[in-house]
Amino acid sequence: MSYRNVHLPEAPTGAQLQAAAQDYGAIARSMMEAIVERSEGAPDYPFVETKLDLITGRNFPERDPIRGRGAIYGWIQGRGLEALAGHARWWERRGEAAELVQRIRAVTTTVLAQLRVMRQRNDGRLSFFMTPEGEPFSLDDSGQPQPFSMAADHPYGFSDLFSAKGMFAAADWLGDGAAKGEALAYTRAVDEAIHESTFRSDQISLDPKNRAEPRDGYHTHGAAMIQLGAWAMLTAAGEADAIESGLRLLDYELTYHANIDGRWAHLQEGDFWEAVDDEGQPFVEPDGVILSDPGHSLEFVGLAMKFIGAAQAQASAVQVARLEVATAHMITLLGRNFDNGYLPGPQGISKAFDLASRRQLNTDMPWWNLPETIRAAAFCLPVAGNDGERNLCLRVLCDCHNAFREFVRPDLHLMAYQTRDECGLPVASIPATADADPGYHTGLSLLDAIDVIDSL
């Protein structure tokens, strides 16, 4: 399957959507082949290997403290396991890529075993930065590694969240019962930390325009949103209480972070804010800004719809009613937050938008929010209740599809530039990790979109 760089018109036909889906399949296949080949090429390095500069096309210098092979990102390894297992399951279901699936199995087995060892060395925790031996480190004021230790009372963070669900995905696919049990307990521990408000972001910001440090009285929705993806996975796997656990997060997001039914008169219907204060109100910065990350808001729509789709067939009548209430808001959230963030000139979705002044705060455009929004729009299409809603979903999908073409590098495994600026030029800003996407945001989102397009 070759990449044809298909452009979608404003009102695409079914055949044109299928052509776009073929490009999505080509992207997923090319990326995963490259990731597996890179990981296979380093037998003494039991990790998902994406240490590739997406602007120059060259490997990062080995001794670079945040880019080199000595810097293992917990986020990337967890996401990588989920992507490896997710791609392999998808191809198995379709009877495709049998040889690649076998190679994925070997890489997945190795990485899963290594993460289990690293957790054991750190009292069941993983960190944003770690050495290959599993020692956590932060960065000092000069940007050099500063080791630290994690005890059993260390707060769970995003590395734990990504790794728990990635380890579950891998162990479940591999049929490794012991590892699956560990991962399930890990996932439930992270979930409990989210609900008890003991979860803490472990992200170390590598972009001065993208604040990531925890702040008193500032409670973001990111952990709940990403954990919703975990419960979508566990629901599909038939785990007990998965539907109720996912519904609890879904209810939280819609109650505390979304403007639904005009509950906040000074905001627009469907606005979605990044954080709340201690009283559960939209967090207002000292300068009056109410921060929204449009990409996170749209990622929520996609993960919510993925969970809803997994839960509907298994849910009780009471749960089905709650799922239907949530579904009714999704197209509004999709349209509002896309319009808040989309920059039609350079084609991309901005990183930060102020809901109070209705202005862009950070016009850097990361790659990841485009495939996530393609997934969200695709999932919303089948539930569109009228032509207006259907046209909205198609508009969002087509605009994101065409924008993503500006990020994709046909000369580099069909991987995407991490960030483009408001002029549409690739820039070296790091959205979260220096390592390239291991197929998590891009591949998994696009495979979901293919499934929807195939069903239309």
RODO-2510 file (C-alpha; in nm, 4 decimals, decimal comma):
residues 456
     n   res          X          Y          Z
     1     m     0,0000     0,0000     0,0000
     2     s     0,1590     0,3272    -0,1109
     3     y     0,1052     0,6793     0,0188
     4     r    -0,0688     0,8952    -0,2401
     5     n    -0,0936     1,2230    -0,0465
     6     v    -0,4680     1,2444    -0,1078
     7     h    -0,6334     1,5861    -0,0739
     8     l    -0,9918     1,5876     0,0518
     9     p    -1,2454     1,8355    -0,0893
    10     e    -1,4950     2,0196     0,1269
    11     a    -1,7676     1,7598     0,0672
    12     p    -1,5862     1,4290     0,0136
    13     t    -1,7495     1,1267    -0,1414
    14     g    -1,7259     0,7842     0,0141
    15     a    -1,4615     0,6906    -0,2418
    16     q    -1,2530     0,9946    -0,1501
    17     l    -1,2735     0,9082     0,2194
    18     q    -1,1620     0,5557     0,1340
    19     a    -0,8644     0,7001    -0,0537
    20     a    -0,7739     0,9019     0,2556
    21     a    -0,8071     0,5872     0,4656
    22     q    -0,5615     0,4108     0,2367
    23     d    -0,3124     0,6884     0,3071
    24     y    -0,3728     0,6402     0,6803
    25     g    -0,2948     0,2720     0,6440
    26     a     0,0232     0,3505     0,4536
    27     i     0,1342     0,5946     0,7241
    28     a     0,0723     0,3449     1,0037
    29     r     0,2519     0,0654     0,8183
    30     s     0,5545     0,2744     0,7203
    31     m     0,5962     0,4237     1,0669
    32     m     0,5682     0,0901     1,2441
    33     e     0,8115    -0,0787     1,0061
    34     a     1,0644     0,1960     1,0778
    35     i     1,0116     0,1798     1,4544
    36     v     1,0467    -0,1976     1,4617
    37     e     1,3566    -0,1869     1,2427
    38     r     1,5176     0,0759     1,4658
    39     s     1,4337    -0,1226     1,7781
    40     e     1,5606    -0,4484     1,6276
    41     g     1,8842    -0,2781     1,5276
    42     a     1,9858    -0,2224     1,8897
    43     p     1,9756    -0,5643     2,0605
    44     d     2,1542    -0,4236     2,3671
    45     y     1,8919    -0,1487     2,3981
    46     p     1,5581    -0,3036     2,5066
    47     f     1,3410    -0,0041     2,4282
    48     v     1,1141     0,1428     2,1631
    49     e     1,3732     0,3399     1,9664
    50     t     1,2478     0,6654     1,8098
    51     k     1,5455     0,8913     1,8767
    52     l     1,5192     1,0564     1,5392
    53     d     1,5367     1,4260     1,4530
    54     l     1,2287     1,4769     1,2384
    55     i     1,3629     1,7981     1,0860
    56     t     1,7097     1,6796     0,9827
    57     g     1,6206     1,3125     0,9440
    58     r     1,9291     1,2148     1,1436
    59     n     1,9622     1,0235     1,4687
    60     f     2,0054     1,2363     1,7776
    61     p     2,3598     1,2583     1,9176
    62     e     2,4057     0,9720     2,1620
    63     r     2,5403     1,1925     2,4413
    64     d     2,2696     1,4587     2,4223
    65     p     2,1224     1,4659     2,7770
    66     i     1,7578     1,4901     2,6651
    67     r     1,7736     1,3381     2,3165
    68     g     2,0411     1,0701     2,3318
    69     r     2,0106     0,7022     2,4136
    70     g     2,0851     0,7704     2,7789
    71     a     1,7497     0,9485     2,8165
    72     i     1,4617     0,7014     2,8334
    73     y     1,1210     0,8678     2,8335
    74     g     0,8638     0,6816     3,0412
    75     w     0,5944     0,8410     2,8264
    76     i     0,7413     0,7049     2,5041
    77     q     0,7957     0,3512     2,6298
    78     g     0,4407     0,3253     2,7646
    79     r     0,2889     0,4810     2,4550
    80     g     0,5134     0,2656     2,2413
    81     l     0,3910    -0,0572     2,3978
    82     e     0,0294     0,0454     2,3440
    83     a     0,1049     0,1366     1,9835
    84     l     0,2950    -0,1848     1,9112
    85     a     0,0171    -0,4027     2,0503
    86     g    -0,2582    -0,1892     1,8990
    87     h    -0,1147    -0,1978     1,5476
    88     a    -0,0458    -0,5704     1,5686
    89     r    -0,3992    -0,6497     1,6879
    90     w    -0,5449    -0,4357     1,4102
    91     w    -0,3468    -0,6117     1,1394
    92     e    -0,4202    -0,9539     1,2883
    93     r    -0,7916    -0,8783     1,2830
    94     r    -0,7679    -0,7889     0,9152
    95     g    -0,5349    -1,0737     0,8211
    96     e    -0,2588    -0,8350     0,7138
    97     a     0,1137    -0,7752     0,7730
    98     a     0,1775    -1,1187     0,9255
    99     e     0,5566    -1,0923     0,9079
   100     l     0,5586    -0,7447     1,0603
   101     v     0,3265    -0,8620     1,3379
   102     q     0,5737    -1,1348     1,4309
   103     r     0,8534    -0,8813     1,4478
   104     i     0,6345    -0,6554     1,6618
   105     r     0,5752    -0,9474     1,8971
   106     a     0,9473    -0,9852     1,9615
   107     v     1,0023    -0,6129     2,0231
   108     t     0,6954    -0,5905     2,2466
   109     t     0,8095    -0,8859     2,4559
   110     t     1,1508    -0,7274     2,5105
   111     v     1,0231    -0,3806     2,6007
   112     l     0,7524    -0,5135     2,8321
   113     a     1,0075    -0,7206     3,0224
   114     q     1,2382    -0,4204     3,0580
   115     l     0,9650    -0,1916     3,1917
   116     r     0,8682    -0,4551     3,4480
   117     v     1,2291    -0,4635     3,5684
   118     m     1,2485    -0,0837     3,5825
   119     r     0,9289    -0,0663     3,7869
   120     q     1,0653    -0,3188     4,0338
   121     r     1,3734    -0,1024     4,0802
   122     n     1,1597     0,2016     4,1621
   123     d     0,8945     0,0677     4,4003
   124     g     0,6421     0,0289     4,1206
   125     r     0,6941     0,3721     3,9645
   126     l     0,8349     0,5047     3,6372
   127     s     0,9595     0,8529     3,5546
   128     f     0,9564     1,1062     3,2714
   129     f     1,3354     1,0706     3,2353
   130     m     1,5235     0,7521     3,3242
   131     t     1,8583     0,6030     3,2421
   132     p     1,8565     0,2737     3,0492
   133     e     1,9233     0,1033     3,3827
   134     g     1,6054     0,2520     3,5269
   135     e     1,7426     0,5344     3,7416
   136     p     1,5091     0,8375     3,7383
   137     f     1,6560     1,1794     3,6745
   138     s     1,5468     1,5386     3,6375
   139     l     1,7398     1,8277     3,4837
   140     d     1,9405     2,0832     3,6772
   141     d     1,9527     2,4521     3,5880
   142     s     2,2158     2,3838     3,3232
   143     g     2,0043     2,1132     3,1593
   144     q     2,2156     1,8255     3,2859
   145     p     2,0756     1,5044     3,4383
   146     q     2,0207     1,5089     3,8130
   147     p     1,9420     1,1615     3,9553
   148     f     1,6744     1,1173     4,2203
   149     s     1,5022     0,8224     4,3837
   150     m     1,1367     0,7205     4,3945
   151     a     0,9976     0,5476     4,7014
   152     a     0,6668     0,3644     4,7361
   153     d     0,4937     0,6876     4,8399
   154     h     0,6116     0,8779     4,5314
   155     p     0,3059     1,0214     4,3503
   156     y     0,1889     0,8480     4,0369
   157     g     0,2404     1,0586     3,7244
   158     f     0,1903     1,0501     3,3501
   159     s     0,4756     0,8044     3,2965
   160     d     0,2860     0,5633     3,5195
   161     l    -0,0420     0,6331     3,3412
   162     f     0,1002     0,5770     2,9922
   163     s     0,3060     0,2787     3,1021
   164     a     0,0272     0,1062     3,2933
   165     k    -0,2075     0,1053     2,9976
   166     g     0,0722     0,0298     2,7533
   167     m     0,1869    -0,2648     2,9627
   168     f    -0,1707    -0,3916     2,9848
   169     a    -0,2142    -0,3640     2,6072
   170     a     0,1110    -0,5502     2,5489
   171     a     0,0557    -0,8232     2,8080
   172     d    -0,3033    -0,8806     2,6986
   173     w    -0,1992    -0,9175     2,3348
   174     l     0,0987    -1,1388     2,4194
   175     g    -0,1106    -1,3588     2,6477
   176     d     0,1260    -1,2991     2,9405
   177     g    -0,1022    -1,3532     3,2394
   178     a     0,1446    -1,2485     3,5084
   179     a     0,2376    -0,9252     3,3325
   180     k    -0,1284    -0,8547     3,2595
   181     g    -0,2185    -0,8904     3,6259
   182     e     0,0602    -0,6512     3,7244
   183     a    -0,0475    -0,4002     3,4618
   184     l    -0,4116    -0,4173     3,5667
   185     a    -0,3187    -0,3495     3,9291
   186     y    -0,0920    -0,0666     3,8101
   187     t    -0,3758     0,0849     3,6052
   188     r    -0,6151     0,0694     3,8984
   189     a    -0,3583     0,2300     4,1298
   190     v    -0,3122     0,5182     3,8853
   191     d    -0,6893     0,5544     3,8549
   192     e    -0,7250     0,5740     4,2321
   193     a    -0,4554     0,8429     4,2453
   194     i    -0,6454     1,0480     3,9866
   195     h    -0,9677     1,0306     4,1867
   196     e    -0,7975     1,0985     4,5187
   197     s    -0,6137     1,3979     4,3675
   198     t    -0,2736     1,2550     4,4599
   199     f    -0,1741     1,2174     4,0931
   200     r     0,1009     1,4624     3,9931
   201     s     0,2302     1,5493     3,6493
   202     d     0,5868     1,4288     3,6058
   203     q     0,6388     1,6158     3,2787
   204     i     0,9564     1,8195     3,2519
   205     s     0,8802     2,0944     3,0037
   206     l     1,1280     2,1138     2,7165
   207     d     0,9541     2,4143     2,5598
   208     p     0,9504     2,7457     2,7522
   209     k     0,6161     2,8338     2,5906
   210     n     0,4534     2,5195     2,7308
   211     r     0,4316     2,5306     3,1107
   212     a     0,4061     2,1896     3,2723
   213     e     0,5045     2,2288     3,6366
   214     p     0,2413     2,1479     3,9025
   215     r     0,0848     2,4521     4,0697
   216     d    -0,1172     2,4826     4,3876
   217     g    -0,4865     2,5194     4,3149
   218     y    -0,4413     2,4326     3,9461
   219     h    -0,6029     2,1013     3,8533
   220     t    -0,5764     1,9923     3,4912
   221     h    -0,7986     1,7403     3,3162
   222     g    -0,5192     1,5622     3,1281
   223     a    -0,4873     1,2597     3,3540
   224     a    -0,8624     1,1935     3,3558
   225     m    -0,8781     1,2305     2,9780
   226     i    -0,5908     0,9914     2,9097
   227     q    -0,7129     0,7435     3,1704
   228     l    -1,0437     0,7373     2,9848
   229     g    -0,8460     0,5781     2,7021
   230     a    -0,7267     0,3138     2,9468
   231     w    -1,0838     0,2310     3,0456
   232     a    -1,1823     0,2105     2,6791
   233     m    -0,9138    -0,0548     2,6392
   234     l    -1,0124    -0,2414     2,9557
   235     t    -1,3791    -0,2261     2,8593
   236     a    -1,2971    -0,3870     2,5251
   237     a    -1,0995    -0,6516     2,7157
   238     g    -1,4029    -0,7269     2,9344
   239     e    -1,2492    -0,6203     3,2650
   240     a    -1,4852    -0,5901     3,5607
   241     d    -1,5994    -0,2386     3,6553
   242     a    -1,4336    -0,0887     3,3470
   243     i    -1,7542     0,0719     3,2204
   244     e    -1,8400     0,2286     3,5544
   245     s    -1,4815     0,3484     3,5986
   246     g    -1,4825     0,5076     3,2554
   247     l    -1,8203     0,6692     3,3142
   248     r    -1,6903     0,8258     3,6332
   249     l    -1,4129     0,9979     3,4375
   250     l    -1,6452     1,0921     3,1532
   251     d    -1,8885     1,2525     3,3972
   252     y    -1,6036     1,4405     3,5653
   253     e    -1,4715     1,5850     3,2404
   254     l    -1,8129     1,6998     3,1200
   255     t    -1,9132     1,8406     3,4593
   256     y    -1,5979     2,0323     3,5471
   257     h    -1,4155     2,1145     3,2224
   258     a    -1,6840     2,1692     2,9559
   259     n    -1,9326     2,4501     2,9028
   260     i    -2,2498     2,2515     2,8423
   261     d    -2,6035     2,3898     2,8294
   262     g    -2,4752     2,7423     2,8876
   263     r    -2,3712     2,6857     3,2478
   264     w    -2,0989     2,9516     3,2068
   265     a    -2,2633     3,2506     3,0405
   266     h    -1,9328     3,4298     2,9752
   267     l    -1,8008     3,1355     2,7710
   268     q    -1,9201     2,9836     2,4457
   269     e    -2,1163     2,6609     2,4283
   270     g    -1,8758     2,3699     2,4027
   271     d    -1,5708     2,5565     2,5336
   272     f    -1,3347     2,3242     2,7193
   273     w    -1,0791     2,4538     2,9692
   274     e    -0,7519     2,2990     3,0718
   275     a    -0,7780     2,3396     3,4488
   276     v    -1,0086     2,4116     3,7401
   277     d    -0,9344     2,5761     4,0734
   278     d    -0,9889     2,4325     4,4209
   279     e    -1,3606     2,5138     4,3974
   280     g    -1,4005     2,3334     4,0659
   281     q    -1,4384     2,6571     3,8688
   282     p    -1,2541     2,7310     3,5430
   283     f    -0,9049     2,8375     3,6472
   284     v    -0,8467     3,2066     3,5813
   285     e    -0,4863     3,3245     3,5537
   286     p    -0,3835     3,6514     3,7238
   287     d    -0,4090     3,8269     3,3858
   288     g    -0,7620     3,6946     3,3298
   289     v    -0,6712     3,4157     3,0881
   290     i    -0,8798     3,0972     3,0905
   291     l    -0,6480     2,8522     2,9191
   292     s    -0,7681     2,5967     2,6687
   293     d    -0,5469     2,3553     2,4800
   294     p    -0,7695     2,2872     2,1778
   295     g    -0,5809     1,9674     2,0982
   296     h    -0,6369     1,8237     2,4452
   297     s    -1,0053     1,9133     2,4214
   298     l    -1,0358     1,7369     2,0863
   299     e    -0,8336     1,4399     2,2088
   300     f    -1,0902     1,4084     2,4877
   301     v    -1,3711     1,3873     2,2317
   302     g    -1,1933     1,1064     2,0486
   303     l    -1,1126     0,9056     2,3610
   304     a    -1,4608     0,9624     2,5013
   305     m    -1,6191     0,8338     2,1820
   306     k    -1,3820     0,5369     2,1764
   307     f    -1,4862     0,4496     2,5315
   308     i    -1,8549     0,4991     2,4524
   309     g    -1,8261     0,2721     2,1501
   310     a    -1,6555     0,0007     2,3545
   311     a    -1,9064     0,0279     2,6391
   312     q    -2,2414     0,0425     2,4607
   313     a    -2,2801    -0,3272     2,3841
   314     q    -2,1906    -0,4327     2,7400
   315     a    -2,3534    -0,1559     2,9436
   316     s    -2,6589    -0,1852     3,1655
   317     a    -2,9708     0,0146     3,0816
   318     v    -2,8745     0,2811     3,3350
   319     q    -2,5225     0,3002     3,1955
   320     v    -2,6518     0,3197     2,8375
   321     a    -2,8592     0,6227     2,9355
   322     r    -2,5502     0,7938     3,0787
   323     l    -2,3519     0,7101     2,7657
   324     e    -2,6249     0,8584     2,5471
   325     v    -2,6282     1,1814     2,7482
   326     a    -2,2524     1,2145     2,7022
   327     t    -2,2695     1,1321     2,3318
   328     a    -2,5212     1,4103     2,2753
   329     h    -2,2569     1,6718     2,3630
   330     m    -1,9667     1,5398     2,1588
   331     i    -2,0330     1,7033     1,8219
   332     t    -2,0766     2,0420     1,9905
   333     l    -1,7449     1,9942     2,1714
   334     l    -1,5811     1,8841     1,8469
   335     g    -1,6935     2,1869     1,6489
   336     r    -1,6340     2,4488     1,9169
   337     n    -1,2826     2,3411     2,0103
   338     f    -1,1771     2,2855     1,6520
   339     d    -1,2903     2,6371     1,5664
   340     n    -1,1082     2,7701     1,8735
   341     g    -0,7787     2,6187     1,7670
   342     y    -0,7679     2,5784     1,3901
   343     l    -0,5417     2,8164     1,1972
   344     p    -0,6576     2,7973     0,8336
   345     g    -0,3630     2,9861     0,6844
   346     p    -0,0745     2,7636     0,7916
   347     q    -0,3151     2,4710     0,8452
   348     g    -0,2886     2,3306     1,1934
   349     i    -0,4318     2,3454     1,5444
   350     s    -0,2760     2,5857     1,7916
   351     k    -0,1307     2,4849     2,1245
   352     a    -0,3078     2,7391     2,3466
   353     f    -0,6210     2,9548     2,3263
   354     d    -0,7712     3,2014     2,5764
   355     l    -1,1414     3,1385     2,6297
   356     a    -1,1869     3,4788     2,7960
   357     s    -1,0469     3,7079     2,5259
   358     r    -1,1011     3,4588     2,2388
   359     r    -0,7416     3,4963     2,1196
   360     q    -0,4584     3,2600     2,0400
   361     l    -0,1904     3,2348     2,3093
   362     n     0,0541     2,9972     2,1404
   363     t     0,0338     2,9548     1,7646
   364     d     0,2835     2,6710     1,7502
   365     m     0,1030     2,3797     1,5878
   366     p     0,2025     2,0331     1,7145
   367     w     0,1429     1,7365     1,4880
   368     w    -0,0361     1,5144     1,7372
   369     n    -0,3612     1,7070     1,7662
   370     l    -0,4419     1,6521     1,3972
   371     p    -0,4650     1,2697     1,3932
   372     e    -0,6355     1,2831     1,7330
   373     t    -0,8971     1,5183     1,5851
   374     i    -0,9332     1,3043     1,2732
   375     r    -1,0218     1,0185     1,5080
   376     a    -1,2641     1,2386     1,7042
   377     a    -1,4409     1,3607     1,3901
   378     a    -1,4594     1,0089     1,2477
   379     f    -1,6131     0,8693     1,5672
   380     c    -1,8684     1,1520     1,5712
   381     l    -1,9790     1,0974     1,2104
   382     p    -2,2005     0,7914     1,2725
   383     v    -2,3871     0,9660     1,5565
   384     a    -2,4571     1,2856     1,3611
   385     g    -2,8298     1,3470     1,3877
   386     n    -2,8768     1,5740     1,0871
   387     d    -2,7014     1,7124     0,7804
   388     g    -2,5618     2,0072     0,9753
   389     e    -2,3891     1,7827     1,2273
   390     r    -2,2656     1,5486     0,9562
   391     n    -2,1248     1,8382     0,7556
   392     l    -1,9511     1,9723     1,0665
   393     c    -1,7839     1,6362     1,1292
   394     l    -1,6754     1,6118     0,7661
   395     r    -1,5415     1,9675     0,7681
   396     v    -1,3295     1,8987     1,0744
   397     l    -1,2066     1,5668     0,9383
   398     c    -1,1178     1,7111     0,5974
   399     d    -0,9443     2,0203     0,7340
   400     c    -0,7367     1,8088     0,9726
   401     h    -0,6582     1,5556     0,7020
   402     n    -0,5388     1,8244     0,4629
   403     a    -0,3420     1,9994     0,7371
   404     f    -0,1717     1,6752     0,8379
   405     r    -0,0419     1,6391     0,4819
   406     e     0,1717     1,9466     0,5556
   407     f     0,3379     1,7635     0,8470
   408     v     0,3981     1,4235     0,6876
   409     r     0,7448     1,3523     0,5490
   410     p     0,7206     1,1076     0,2574
   411     d     1,1014     1,0922     0,2607
   412     l     1,1200     0,9889     0,6283
   413     h     0,8997     0,6841     0,6897
   414     l     0,5861     0,9015     0,6552
   415     m     0,6588     1,0387     1,0010
   416     a     0,5435     1,3917     1,0818
   417     y     0,7281     1,7041     1,1845
   418     q     0,6650     1,7491     1,5563
   419     t     0,5824     2,1195     1,5343
   420     r     0,5156     2,3854     1,2712
   421     d     0,4876     2,7565     1,3452
   422     e     0,2222     3,0087     1,2430
   423     c     0,4048     3,0571     0,9128
   424     g     0,3718     2,6858     0,8434
   425     l     0,7428     2,6152     0,8841
   426     p     0,8843     2,3204     1,0802
   427     v     1,0443     2,4358     1,4058
   428     a     1,2483     2,2587     1,6713
   429     s     0,9982     2,3150     1,9540
   430     i     0,9445     1,9948     2,1538
   431     p     0,5735     1,9406     2,2341
   432     a     0,6482     1,6963     2,5176
   433     t     0,9318     1,4536     2,4403
   434     a     1,2247     1,4832     2,2029
   435     d     1,1709     1,1233     2,0896
   436     a     0,9464     1,0838     1,7868
   437     d     0,5940     0,9485     1,8179
   438     p     0,6068     0,5675     1,8502
   439     g     0,2759     0,5324     1,6659
   440     y     0,0589     0,6355     1,9610
   441     h    -0,0947     0,9672     1,8551
   442     t    -0,0566     0,9109     1,4827
   443     g    -0,1003     0,5417     1,4106
   444     l    -0,3588     0,4453     1,6719
   445     s    -0,5748     0,7471     1,5869
   446     l    -0,5600     0,6841     1,2130
   447     l    -0,6368     0,3125     1,2491
   448     d    -0,9523     0,4032     1,4411
   449     a    -1,0455     0,6457     1,1642
   450     i    -0,9988     0,3724     0,9024
   451     d    -1,2373     0,1460     1,0926
   452     v    -1,5052     0,4157     1,0955
   453     i    -1,4591     0,5032     0,7280
   454     d    -1,4820     0,1350     0,6358
   455     s    -1,8146     0,1129     0,8203
   456     l    -1,9803     0,4142     0,6563
***
